[in-house]
Amino acid sequence: MTDRRPVTDWAASAFERRLGAAYEAGDIALCLSMLRDTELALPVPPDGDAAWPTITAPDRVWLPAYTSVEAMRAATGLSRVRITSLVELAAGWPDPRWGLAVNPGLPVRFLLEPGTVARLAVPTLAQDRRAEPEPALPVVQKPLTPHDLRAYLGEGESRVSGYCHHALDVAHVATPAVLADALGRGADDGLLSGEGSLFLLRWRTVGLNLYRTPYGGTHEAGMAAVAGWVIEEPPFAGMGLAPNVDSLVREYKVDAVRLPHGSEIVELTAAGTETVRAVYDGDLGRWMPGEHPAQAPAQATASCYRARWRGAGFPANPDPGHDGLLIRLLGDGPADGFEERAPGRFVRSVPAEECEAVFHVTRVCAWRGAPCLVRDERAGELLLEYTGGRLPVARALGMERIERGVHRRWVARAEVSEVREHAEPLDLGLGALT
């Protein structure tokens, strides 16, 4: 009987010794969390012809990467190297069917399926908050076209659908054209005004579970390879990042999410200055200020919030200010602690942690077997928005493409089944702070 070589013998650094110890202890979760944040060394073939070094196995093609240059040289004998990170790899992942082989040929090695690579590189918003708790909720934003701007400021729209991105990831970007490029948006998207400005819808994320990371692909096989839920038109990374391999911008997909109190419409000028053009007052249901303050849209088909406080239910209006999350309870008459903000509109603010539950409420339905929500209605018809995330399905349903990831269609009310109110309990991220 021979002695087994300790797995730490190969290690060239303190990080690799800790990784080896976790591996030997069977703590794979710790190993994966360590790999998420470390630099990786990719071998570069001597001839330099191959853009990506690969290992072809019977089950799939694997992309080899090592936890240090020393580990790579010990395993491969190669000296040329490319230093990268897991998130940088995800941004330019060459094929959704490929996997990542970490440290192949060494005692401590891992085979990561593409879905694992995506989720390690780009965790969900809730996972990010648990990993790095902050008192203030994350800020996201979305560029607005002139049509979008009219809908919000001229028609009183206060819901948001489609793709938004993490504002922190583009905080260093100072000009409209560079920001649009970082998000993978081209000149033909019509985002820039005649003066070269870009308007942004910006808000804090109340209900982390409403902001879904869009794992998927541009076809069924790509979506399945990463165990995702989205099939989107190219360019689409499918790894939870905006479609620009030179940028690392986390993006999220939302379906008719009602904006919280204090959401902003910001103008980023060609000179790189920001001006807040409007602020959403959720108590009154309108954007303020502005030359033409918009009236609140009809509530019959709109998304809304509700809260349960002291055993009673209230229409609600989340207020994610910098001092913590407040829930503004709404009433139609005088009551203890409620302040009248407008005729027939009374408000009481309570800390979110005092509420037993907070819900985001929508009307959902099924049409021709596809999941949808109800955006609006008129005589005998409903305006449906497809929520299944699969572009081929939206096209087969004859939905109109409003923007990337948003498809709607007016249909006869009699054709729609299972129309009901859906109250989604919200993950307010409060547990991460305790």
C-alpha positions in Angstrom: 0.0 0.0 0.0 1.4 3.4 -1.0 0.8 6.7 0.7 -1.6 9.1 -1.1 0.0 12.4 -2.0 -1.6 15.3 -0.1 -3.6 17.5 -2.4 -1.8 20.6 -1.1 1.6 19.5 -2.5 0.8 21.0 -5.9 -0.1 24.4 -4.5 2.1 27.4 -5.4 0.3 30.0 -3.2 -1.6 30.4 0.0 -4.8 30.6 -2.0 -4.1 27.2 -3.7 -3.3 25.7 -0.3 -6.7 26.9 1.1 -8.4 25.6 -2.0 -6.7 22.2 -1.7 -7.7 22.0 2.0 -11.3 22.7 1.2 -11.2 20.2 -1.7 -9.8 17.5 0.6 -12.4 18.3 3.2 -15.1 17.8 0.6 -16.3 21.4 0.9 -17.2 22.0 -2.7 -19.3 25.0 -2.0 -16.3 26.8 -0.4 -14.2 25.7 -3.4 -16.6 27.2 -5.8 -16.9 30.5 -3.9 -13.1 30.8 -3.9 -13.0 30.2 -7.7 -15.6 32.9 -8.3 -13.3 35.7 -7.2 -9.8 34.5 -8.2 -7.8 35.1 -11.4 -7.4 32.2 -13.8 -4.6 31.4 -16.1 -5.5 30.1 -19.6 -2.8 28.3 -21.6 -2.0 29.8 -25.0 -0.9 27.2 -27.6 2.7 27.8 -28.9 1.5 28.4 -32.4 -1.0 31.0 -31.3 -3.6 29.8 -33.9 -6.3 28.7 -31.5 -8.4 31.5 -30.0 -9.4 29.2 -27.2 -7.4 26.1 -25.9 -9.8 23.2 -25.6 -9.9 19.6 -24.3 -12.3 17.5 -26.4 -13.9 14.7 -24.3 -16.7 12.3 -25.2 -19.3 14.3 -23.2 -18.4 17.8 -24.2 -15.6 20.3 -25.1 -13.9 21.7 -22.1 -12.0 25.0 -21.8 -9.0 24.5 -19.5 -8.0 27.2 -16.9 -5.7 27.1 -13.9 -5.6 28.8 -10.6 -2.1 30.1 -11.2 0.5 30.4 -13.9 2.7 27.9 -11.9 -0.2 25.4 -11.8 -0.7 25.8 -15.5 3.0 25.2 -16.3 3.2 22.2 -14.0 0.2 20.6 -15.7 0.8 21.5 -19.3 4.4 22.5 -19.8 3.2 25.6 -21.7 4.7 29.0 -20.9 2.4 31.4 -22.8 -0.6 32.4 -20.7 -3.7 34.6 -20.7 -4.8 35.9 -17.3 -8.6 36.4 -16.9 -11.4 36.0 -14.4 -14.5 33.9 -14.3 -16.8 36.9 -15.1 -14.5 38.0 -18.0 -14.7 34.4 -19.3 -18.5 34.5 -19.0 -18.8 37.8 -20.9 -17.1 36.3 -23.9 -18.0 32.6 -23.5 -17.3 31.0 -26.8 -19.9 28.3 -26.9 -22.8 27.7 -24.5 -22.3 24.0 -24.8 -18.7 24.1 -23.5 -17.7 23.5 -19.9 -14.8 24.9 -17.8 -12.1 22.5 -16.6 -10.3 24.1 -13.7 -6.8 22.6 -13.1 -7.1 19.6 -15.3 -4.2 17.2 -14.7 -3.7 18.3 -11.1 -4.8 16.7 -7.9 -7.3 19.5 -7.2 -9.5 19.9 -10.2 -13.0 20.8 -11.1 -15.3 20.3 -14.1 -17.9 23.1 -14.2 -20.9 22.8 -16.5 -21.8 25.9 -18.4 -24.8 26.6 -16.2 -22.5 26.5 -13.2 -20.0 28.9 -14.9 -22.9 31.4 -15.5 -24.2 31.2 -11.9 -20.8 31.5 -10.4 -19.7 34.4 -12.6 -23.0 36.3 -12.4 -25.0 35.5 -9.3 -28.6 36.6 -8.9 -29.3 40.0 -7.3 -30.4 38.3 -4.1 -27.2 36.2 -4.0 -25.1 39.3 -4.5 -26.8 41.1 -1.6 -26.4 38.1 0.7 -22.7 37.9 -0.2 -22.1 41.7 0.4 -24.9 43.1 2.6 -25.4 46.9 2.3 -28.0 49.1 4.0 -29.2 50.6 0.7 -30.9 48.4 -1.9 -29.1 48.0 -5.2 -29.7 50.6 -7.9 -30.6 49.6 -11.5 -31.3 51.7 -14.5 -32.6 51.4 -18.1 -32.0 53.6 -21.1 -35.1 55.2 -22.5 -36.0 55.9 -26.1 -38.0 59.1 -26.9 -41.1 56.9 -27.1 -40.4 55.6 -23.6 -39.9 59.1 -22.3 -43.3 60.1 -23.7 -44.9 57.1 -22.1 -43.5 58.0 -18.6 -43.7 61.8 -18.6 -46.6 62.3 -21.0 -48.9 59.3 -20.2 -48.0 58.6 -16.6 -46.5 55.2 -17.1 -45.0 53.8 -13.9 -44.2 50.2 -14.8 -41.0 48.8 -16.3 -40.5 45.8 -18.5 -37.5 44.3 -20.3 -33.9 44.5 -19.5 -32.3 46.8 -16.9 -28.7 46.8 -15.7 -26.8 47.3 -12.4 -26.0 51.0 -12.2 -22.8 50.3 -10.1 -21.3 48.5 -13.1 -21.4 51.6 -15.3 -20.7 54.2 -12.6 -17.4 55.0 -14.3 -19.0 55.7 -17.7 -19.3 59.4 -18.2 -20.9 59.9 -21.6 -24.0 58.7 -23.4 -22.4 57.1 -26.4 -19.9 55.1 -24.3 -22.7 54.0 -22.0 -24.9 52.9 -24.9 -21.9 50.9 -26.3 -21.2 49.3 -23.0 -24.7 48.0 -22.9 -24.4 46.6 -26.4 -26.8 49.2 -27.8 -26.1 50.5 -31.3 -26.7 53.9 -33.0 -29.7 52.5 -34.7 -31.5 51.9 -31.3 -32.4 55.6 -31.3 -31.4 56.2 -27.7 -29.5 59.4 -28.1 -31.4 62.7 -28.4 -30.7 65.3 -31.1 -28.4 67.0 -28.5 -26.6 63.7 -27.8 -28.2 63.2 -24.4 -29.3 59.8 -23.1 -32.2 59.5 -20.7 -32.1 56.9 -18.0 -34.8 55.4 -15.8 -33.1 54.8 -12.4 -34.6 53.2 -9.3 -33.8 51.0 -6.3 -34.7 47.3 -6.4 -37.6 46.6 -4.0 -38.2 42.9 -4.3 -35.0 41.3 -5.3 -36.8 38.3 -6.7 -38.6 40.5 -9.3 -35.2 41.0 -11.0 -34.3 37.8 -12.7 -30.9 37.1 -14.1 -31.4 36.2 -17.8 -29.5 32.9 -18.1 -30.1 31.3 -21.5 -29.1 31.5 -25.2 -30.0 32.5 -28.7 -31.6 29.1 -29.4 -33.1 26.1 -27.5 -29.8 24.2 -27.3 -28.0 27.2 -25.9 -30.7 27.8 -23.3 -30.7 24.2 -22.2 -26.9 24.1 -22.0 -26.8 26.7 -19.3 -30.0 25.4 -17.7 -31.5 28.8 -18.4 -35.0 30.2 -19.1 -34.4 32.8 -21.8 -34.1 32.5 -25.6 -33.2 36.0 -26.9 -32.3 37.6 -30.2 -28.6 38.1 -30.7 -26.5 39.7 -29.5 -27.2 37.9 -26.2 -24.6 36.6 -23.8 -27.0 34.3 -21.9 -24.7 34.5 -18.9 -26.4 37.4 -17.1 -24.3 40.1 -18.7 -25.1 42.8 -21.2 -24.2 41.9 -24.8 -20.8 43.5 -25.0 -17.7 41.3 -24.4 -15.6 44.3 -23.5 -17.9 45.3 -20.7 -18.9 43.5 -17.5 -22.4 44.8 -16.9 -24.9 42.7 -15.0 -28.4 42.8 -16.4 -31.8 41.7 -15.2 -35.1 41.0 -16.8 -38.4 42.4 -15.3 -42.0 42.0 -16.2 -44.2 45.1 -15.6 -42.6 45.9 -12.3 -44.2 48.9 -10.6 -41.6 51.6 -9.9 -41.1 52.4 -6.2 -41.4 55.9 -4.7 -38.5 58.1 -5.5 -37.6 56.5 -8.9 -35.9 59.0 -11.2 -35.6 59.9 -14.9 -32.1 61.3 -15.4 -30.6 63.0 -18.4 -27.0 62.2 -19.1 -25.8 64.9 -21.4 -23.1 64.8 -24.1 -20.9 66.8 -21.8 -21.1 64.0 -19.1 -23.4 65.9 -16.6 -26.4 64.3 -15.0 -29.7 66.2 -14.4 -32.7 64.6 -12.6 -35.6 65.5 -14.9 -38.5 63.8 -13.0 -39.0 61.9 -9.7 -41.9 59.4 -9.3 -44.3 60.2 -6.4 -45.8 56.8 -5.7 -48.3 58.3 -3.2 -49.9 60.4 -5.9 -49.1 58.1 -8.8 -47.4 60.7 -11.0 -44.0 62.0 -12.1 -42.9 65.3 -10.6 -41.7 67.9 -11.5 -42.2 68.5 -15.2 -43.9 70.8 -17.6 -46.8 68.5 -17.9 -47.2 66.4 -14.7 -48.7 63.1 -15.7 -51.8 61.7 -14.1 -51.7 58.2 -12.6 -52.6 55.4 -15.0 -55.8 53.5 -14.5 -55.4 51.0 -11.6 -57.7 48.2 -13.0 -55.0 46.4 -14.9 -51.8 48.0 -13.3 -49.2 46.3 -11.2 -49.2 47.5 -7.6 -47.8 46.8 -4.2 -49.6 45.6 -1.1 -48.4 45.1 2.5 -49.6 43.3 5.6 -49.0 45.4 8.7 -50.4 44.6 12.2 -52.6 41.9 10.7 -54.3 44.2 8.2 -53.8 44.6 4.4 -53.0 47.9 2.8 -52.3 49.2 -0.7 -48.6 50.2 -0.4 -45.9 52.2 -1.9 -42.3 51.1 -1.2 -39.9 54.0 -0.4 -36.3 52.7 -0.7 -34.5 55.8 0.5 -30.9 56.0 1.6 -31.8 55.6 5.3 -33.4 52.2 4.8 -36.6 50.8 3.2 -39.9 52.3 4.3 -43.3 51.0 3.2 -45.8 53.8 2.7 -49.2 52.4 3.6 -52.0 54.0 1.6 -55.5 54.7 2.9 -58.6 56.5 1.6 -59.7 58.0 4.9 -58.3 59.4 8.1 -56.7 56.9 10.5 -54.2 57.0 13.4 -50.7 57.9 12.1 -51.9 58.6 8.5 -51.1 61.9 6.9 -53.3 63.4 4.1 -51.2 64.0 1.0 -54.0 64.7 -1.4 -57.8 64.7 -1.1 -58.8 61.1 -0.3 -55.1 59.9 -0.2 -53.7 59.2 3.3 -50.2 57.9 3.9 -48.4 56.3 6.8 -44.7 55.3 6.5 -43.5 52.3 8.5 -40.2 50.5 8.5 -40.2 47.5 6.1 -39.2 45.1 8.9 -42.4 46.0 10.8 -44.5 44.5 7.9 -45.5 40.9 8.0 -45.2 40.7 4.2 -45.0 42.9 1.2 -46.4 41.8 -2.2 -46.1 42.9 -5.8 -49.4 42.3 -7.4 -50.1 41.7 -11.1 -52.9 40.2 -13.2 -51.7 37.1 -14.9 -53.3 34.7 -17.4 -52.6 32.1 -20.1 -53.2 32.6 -23.8 -52.7 29.7 -26.2 -50.8 27.9 -23.4 -48.3 30.7 -22.9 -47.8 32.7 -19.6 -48.8 36.3 -19.9 -49.7 39.3 -17.8 -52.4 41.8 -18.4 -51.0 45.3 -19.2 -54.3 47.0 -20.2 -57.8 46.4 -21.3 -60.5 47.9 -23.5 -63.9 46.8 -24.7 -63.8 43.0 -25.1 -59.9 42.9 -25.4 -56.9 42.6 -23.2 -53.4 43.8 -23.8 -51.1 40.9 -23.0 -47.4 40.9 -22.3 -45.6 37.5 -22.7 -43.6 36.5 -19.7 -42.1 33.2 -20.7 -38.8 34.5 -21.8 -38.6 32.5 -25.1 -38.4 34.6 -28.2 -39.6 31.8 -30.6 -42.8 31.4 -28.5 -43.5 35.2 -28.6 -43.0 35.2 -32.4 -45.2 32.2 -32.8 -48.0 33.9 -30.9 -47.8 36.9 -33.2 -46.8 39.2 -30.4 -45.5 42.7 -31.3 -41.9 43.3 -30.4 -41.8 46.5 -28.2 -38.1 46.2 -27.4 -35.6 43.5 -26.7 -37.3 41.0 -24.3 -40.8 42.7 -24.4 -43.6 41.4 -26.6 -47.3 42.4 -26.4 -50.5 41.8 -28.3 -54.2 42.8 -28.0 -56.4 39.7 -27.9 -60.1 39.0 -27.4 -60.9 38.6 -23.8 -62.9 35.4 -24.5 -59.6 33.7 -25.8 -57.8 34.3 -22.5 -57.9 31.7 -19.7 -57.0 31.6 -16.1 -57.1 35.4 -15.6 -56.3 36.0 -11.9 -54.5 38.3 -9.5 -51.0 37.1 -8.6 -49.5 38.5 -5.4 -45.7 37.7 -5.4 -44.2 37.8 -1.9 -41.1 40.1 -2.1 -37.6 39.3 -1.0 -36.8 42.7 0.5 -33.2 41.7 1.3 -33.6 42.4 5.0 -32.3 39.0 6.1 -28.9 39.8 4.6 -28.5 42.7 7.1 -29.2 40.7 10.3 
